[in-house]
Amino acid sequence: MMKQTGTPLRLALTATALGLALSACASTGGGTAPSAGPSASPLPATSAGSASASAPASASSGGGGSAPSATPAPSTPPTPPAGAAACTGSQIAVSAGQSNGAAGHIGARVIFKNTSSAACTLYGFPGVAGLDAAGKQQVQAKRTTNGYLGSASASTVLVAPGATASALVGGVDVPSGNLTSCPSYPALLVTPPGTKTSTKVALQMPGCPTLVVYPVVAGVPAS
């Protein structure tokens, strides 16, 4: 009897031990799985500003593909031919134009003609001095761009061969202040802009309070 009773008891104990062993195995396998290898270091974060600043070009918002190439720079325009040189005294002949006036304001043009075979340029104001009857300088004309005879701005004037440029000279023949009379200059000494060649021209001008001269302009406009 006892032998039969012991056999089932041993079987029960064996089954219990086997169950405990299986439970231990299951508990061990359900833990955290080991890593497959050393973990990769995360890439450092990059700010959007740095990325855009260093990127050679931005990809289109449509998605994949390489970034579009940069727009080629426009071709450099051809270099224009060298401009005409400044006029020299030997190229320019100076003469007096017709004078006119109103309300005591007298204006006349001094004319600069290019007598050479090459175009040249004049810029700015001519030198103008009032001469007395003996040919001595009495006054230097005051430079102006805006006065009682109008206005003119200084600019480069291209004078072709045979063409002319001119400058307006003005004066007033009505005394003002304590003056009882106005000086009168029977001739002017004129020096084209940018040159040292002076020419005496027979052009009588009053000088109250002084002579004025405007910048050179193209042609000979009506004064």
C-alpha positions in Angstrom: 0.0 0.0 0.0 2.6 2.5 0.9 4.5 1.7 -2.3 1.5 2.6 -4.4 0.9 5.8 -2.3 4.6 6.9 -2.7 4.6 6.6 -6.5 1.9 9.2 -7.1 3.5 11.5 -4.6 6.8 11.3 -6.3 5.1 12.1 -9.6 3.4 15.1 -8.1 6.6 16.4 -6.7 8.4 15.9 -10.0 5.6 17.8 -11.9 5.8 20.6 -9.3 9.6 20.9 -9.7 9.2 20.9 -13.5 6.6 23.7 -13.4 8.9 25.8 -11.2 11.8 25.3 -13.6 9.6 26.4 -16.6 8.4 29.4 -14.7 11.9 30.5 -13.9 12.9 30.2 -17.6 9.9 32.2 -18.7 10.7 34.9 -16.1 14.3 35.2 -17.4 13.3 35.4 -21.1 10.6 38.2 -20.5 13.2 40.8 -19.4 14.7 43.6 -21.4 16.3 42.2 -24.6 20.0 42.9 -24.9 21.1 45.4 -27.4 22.4 44.2 -30.7 25.6 46.2 -30.3 26.9 49.5 -29.0 24.2 52.2 -29.3 24.8 54.9 -32.0 25.5 58.4 -30.8 22.8 60.9 -31.8 23.7 63.5 -34.4 24.2 67.0 -33.1 21.2 69.3 -33.7 21.7 72.0 -36.4 19.9 75.3 -36.3 17.8 76.3 -39.4 19.7 79.5 -39.7 23.0 77.8 -40.0 21.6 75.3 -42.5 20.2 77.9 -44.8 23.3 80.1 -44.6 25.6 77.3 -45.6 23.4 75.7 -48.1 24.4 76.4 -51.7 20.9 76.3 -52.9 17.4 75.4 -51.6 15.6 72.4 -52.9 12.2 73.1 -54.4 9.2 72.6 -52.1 7.9 69.9 -54.4 10.0 67.2 -52.6 12.9 65.0 -53.6 15.5 65.5 -56.2 18.6 67.6 -56.2 18.5 71.3 -55.5 18.1 73.5 -58.6 21.3 75.0 -59.9 21.9 78.7 -59.2 20.8 81.2 -61.8 23.8 82.2 -64.0 24.9 85.8 -63.5 24.0 88.1 -66.5 26.8 88.6 -69.0 28.8 91.7 -68.5 27.8 94.3 -71.1 30.5 95.2 -73.6 32.7 98.1 -72.6 31.7 101.2 -74.5 34.3 102.9 -76.6 36.4 105.5 -74.9 34.7 108.9 -74.6 35.9 112.0 -76.3 38.7 113.9 -74.6 38.2 117.3 -73.1 38.5 120.1 -75.5 41.9 121.9 -75.7 42.3 125.6 -76.4 43.6 124.9 -79.9 40.3 123.1 -80.8 37.9 125.9 -79.7 37.2 129.2 -81.4 35.5 131.7 -79.2 33.1 134.4 -80.5 30.3 136.6 -79.2 26.7 136.0 -79.8 23.9 138.5 -80.0 22.9 140.3 -76.8 19.4 141.2 -75.6 17.8 142.4 -72.5 14.7 143.6 -70.7 14.0 145.7 -67.6 17.7 146.5 -67.3 18.9 142.9 -67.4 21.3 142.3 -70.3 22.3 138.8 -71.5 24.6 137.6 -74.3 26.1 134.3 -75.2 29.7 133.5 -75.8 30.0 130.8 -78.4 32.5 127.9 -78.5 33.0 126.3 -81.9 35.0 123.0 -82.4 37.3 123.8 -85.3 39.1 120.5 -85.1 38.4 117.2 -86.8 37.8 115.3 -83.5 34.9 115.5 -81.1 35.7 116.9 -77.6 33.9 117.8 -74.4 33.4 120.9 -72.4 32.2 120.9 -68.8 31.3 123.6 -66.3 31.9 127.4 -66.4 34.1 129.4 -68.8 36.3 132.1 -67.3 34.9 135.5 -68.1 36.5 138.9 -67.2 35.2 142.4 -67.9 37.9 144.5 -69.7 38.2 148.3 -69.8 38.9 150.4 -72.8 42.7 149.7 -72.4 42.1 145.9 -72.3 42.8 145.5 -68.6 40.7 143.2 -66.5 38.4 145.0 -64.2 36.1 142.2 -62.8 35.7 138.5 -62.9 32.2 137.2 -63.7 30.5 135.5 -60.8 29.5 131.9 -61.5 25.8 131.0 -61.1 23.4 128.2 -62.1 20.2 130.2 -61.3 19.6 133.9 -61.7 17.6 136.6 -63.4 18.4 135.3 -66.8 17.2 131.8 -66.1 18.9 128.6 -64.9 21.3 126.0 -66.2 23.1 123.0 -64.6 26.7 122.0 -65.2 27.0 118.9 -67.4 29.4 117.5 -69.9 28.7 118.8 -73.4 30.0 116.8 -76.4 31.0 119.2 -79.2 31.3 117.4 -82.5 33.6 118.8 -85.2 32.1 122.0 -86.6 29.5 122.1 -83.8 29.0 124.7 -81.1 28.4 125.1 -77.4 27.7 128.3 -75.5 27.5 130.0 -72.1 25.3 132.9 -71.1 26.8 136.0 -69.6 24.7 138.7 -67.9 24.8 142.1 -66.3 22.4 144.8 -65.1 22.5 148.4 -66.3 20.3 149.9 -63.6 22.1 151.3 -60.5 21.1 150.1 -57.1 21.9 151.1 -53.6 24.2 154.1 -53.4 25.3 153.8 -57.0 24.5 156.5 -59.5 25.8 154.8 -62.6 26.9 151.3 -63.7 30.3 150.3 -65.1 30.3 149.2 -68.6 32.9 146.8 -70.1 33.5 147.2 -73.9 35.0 143.7 -74.2 35.3 140.4 -72.4 38.2 138.0 -71.9 36.8 134.5 -72.3 38.5 131.2 -71.5 36.8 127.9 -72.5 36.2 125.5 -69.6 39.2 123.3 -68.8 41.6 125.3 -70.9 44.1 128.1 -70.4 43.6 129.8 -73.7 41.9 133.1 -73.4 40.3 135.1 -76.2 39.2 138.8 -76.2 35.7 139.2 -77.7 34.1 142.5 -78.5 31.0 142.2 -76.4 29.9 145.3 -74.4 28.2 144.4 -71.0 27.0 146.5 -68.1 28.2 145.4 -64.6 25.7 146.4 -62.0 26.3 144.9 -59.5 28.7 142.6 -61.3 28.9 140.2 -64.3 27.5 136.7 -64.0 28.2 133.6 -66.1 26.2 130.4 -66.5 27.5 126.9 -67.3 28.2 125.8 -70.9 25.3 124.1 -72.7 25.0 122.4 -76.1 24.4 124.7 -79.1 23.3 128.3 -78.9 19.8 128.5 -77.3 17.9 131.8 -77.5 19.0 134.0 -74.6 
